[in-house]
């Protein structure tokens, strides 16, 4: 699943391509894609709307239109494509579940091989974070609201592993499996550490590492390990900077210990037990 840096790069690409363009027609072929209304109603609402502003919150894309806020979550395999024409290849076409014709003659296409992605449309508001789509979503990982004090307060009564807490989107939005491993390695904390055992200084290390690592990943186009790409087959390069994720049995770059693969709450997790403190 794309995490905050990957979604940010998708957003940047879409803003470059869609800013001030109007949707002239909409066709949704997967009814469940519309998460908060009948898909035919969504087709009607989005028709003749113009793209004005673009935001990201965690793993969500937010498009501010004329009088609507359009929210999209790509989930595992969702992708937005911008094409001059609809692909004729049936192997590709069968995975295109929404088609948006634009006033410049191009097509904005939503493709999703696993059909997990969802979209919601709401009347436009000045504060998109107040919308129902974000009722159970915490502050964005790169926002000022995600601070050491905030995180320490959220963790003080939690008995689960710290990695599990970082993956909980109601605590902080935008961190997934890859970056959780990298953040905790940078912070020098074992991902199996009990959340409530961490003190304020530990939380500061986590927050600082999260903001630094994810900001660097955004600049690198995100991390492409399996299938992530955006735009015209663009992909990220931050996988070349990973220090621990998917490096089982390799030598730790910090202490020269051996990186191990463990399971934390059913998630493959990579840790150097020699230099990541378990609390």
Secondary structure, DSSP 4 states (H G I P E B T S, - for coil): ---HHHHHHHHHHHHHHHTTPBEEEEEE--GGGBSSS-HHHHHHHHTT-B--EEEEETTEEEEE-SSEEEEEE-TTT-EEEEESS----HHHHTTEEEEEEETTS-EEEEE-SS---EEEEEE--S-GGGSGGGTT--EETTSTTS-HHHHHHHHTT--SBHHHHHH-TTTEES--HHHHHHHHHHHTB-TTSBGGG--HHHHHHHHHHHHHHHHHHHHTT---SSS--BTTTB---GGGG-SSTT-TTSBPTTT--B-EEEEETTEEEEE-TTTSB--
